[in-house]
Amino acid sequence: MILIKKYILVFILALLSSGFVSAKDFVLVIDPGHGGKDVGARGLKAYEKNINLAVAKRFGEKVKKECKDVKVVFTRANDTFVSLKDRAAIANDAEGDLFVSIHVNSLSAKARNRRTIKGAEVYTLGLHKSEDNLAVAMRENSVMSLESDFAETYQGFDPESSESYIIFELSQSLHMDQSIEMAELVQQSLVTNAGRSDKGVRQAGFWVLWATSMPAILIELDFICNPTQEKFLASESGQQKLADAIFEGFLTYKEYNYHQESDNEP
């Protein structure tokens, strides 16, 4: 009997290592930024919320097609408003292994280089080491002010006050290394595969990244305030290139980290 049990155990371990049996699917949470009454940044014609959703859907569909061991969860699948708190709750309730928030960048109407700035940048949670990083975080966090009771919901956090961001400076993410790894892979792919100018991997205090209990990144695809980049962002071909680039970065990350975790399981 002991010998039979031993052979059964060896057989199960062999199946696990060969990929025929998976203890748990990899859960990818895709977060298309903004939506509904929150249009996000505006170009001459396009709205950020629509670009974010289009790229997110293309990315998600490619993951579903190419990665059968991945469960894809969207924080929104249509043009609806979802609060930052609910986005984080969706990710945490799904027990996500990775959170990818997709956005489009912009500059103030007063910025001299508003119509010429270009490039992709990927953020992880961390210290905002420059005023530019803080400005981006403030803009993305400002969506919470659309909620009537946001001061209570977010426990006094004020997205427009630099003093509120001290909570991120005091917070040490348990998933920082993996978040940075994913950010670097996606950034490199956006430059190489989608032809975006390289504005690098950055850190700043994004509330939604702080509230998710998993590796998490926030992607700024390019600048919608630049008419040339807006045209690319709003085009089907551009959106597909961006989705494919994010997928390539994700695939490299998942294949390494998921197999690493599987190999370490007893």
Beta strands, then each sheet from edge to edge (+ up, - down):
strand 1: 26-32
strand 2: 70-74
strand 3: 98-105
strand 4: 120-125
strand 5: 198-204
strand 6: 216-223
sheet 1: 2+ 1+ 3+ 6+ 4- 5-
end
